[in-house]
């Protein structure tokens, strides 16, 4: 069985995007985890940096998603 390796940058982007998604879920319930840890975005450069990295990660992941959706795949043969 062939083991697929994933680019480390893609793994980091996925982790950051997941963290961002979880943070948005918590924001919906009135709690911002990133701001609770690093301070309000208006005053904390680190909080702004995390938001920027999460956004760049989401943009970066558009290309692997495009590749996944447009790559030829083996399709099962459907017999009537």
N, C-alpha and C positions, 0 to 999 in steps of 0.2 A: 504494500500500500504506500502510495506516495504521500509524503508529508509536505504540506504547503507552508512556506515561510512567509511571514508578513514583514514588511518594511518597518523598522523601529519608529520612524516618524509617523507612520500611519497608526501604530499602536498608541503612541503618545497623544495623537490627535483624537483618537477614539476615547481615551480615558478623559481628556479634558472636556470633550463634548458630553460625555456621560455625566461628569461632575456639573457641567452647566445645566444639563437637563434636570438633574436632581435638585439643583439650587432653584430653578424656576418652579419646580413642583412645590418646594418649601415656601417660596415667595407667594404662591397662590394661597397658602395657609397662613400667611402673615409673618413668616420668618425667613430672613435672608442669611444663610449660613456664611457666605463669603464676607459680608459686611460684619457679621458677628465675630468672625475670627480676625479680620484684618482692618476693620474700621469702615466708616461710611465712605462711599465713593467720592464724595465731594472733598474729602480731606486726605484720603489715603491713596498714595500713588500705587501701592502694591495691589489694592483692590481694583483700581483701573487697569493695571497690567494683567491681572487674572481675567477680567472681562474681555480685554483685547485678545489674549491668548485663546480663550474659549471661542470667540468669534472667528479668529483666523483658523482655528482647528476645524470649525464647521465648514468654512469655505474650502479648506484643503480637502476635506472628505468628499466634496462634490465630485472630484475626478475619479477616485476609486469607485464611487457609486455609479458614475457614468460607465466606467469600464465593465462593472459587474452587469449592468443592465443591457449593454450592447454586445457583450462577448457571445460568440456562438457556443451553444451548449448542446450536449447530447440530449435529445428528446426521446422519451420512451415511445416505442412503436405501439400505436393503439390499433388493436385488431377488432373489427366489427363482429 
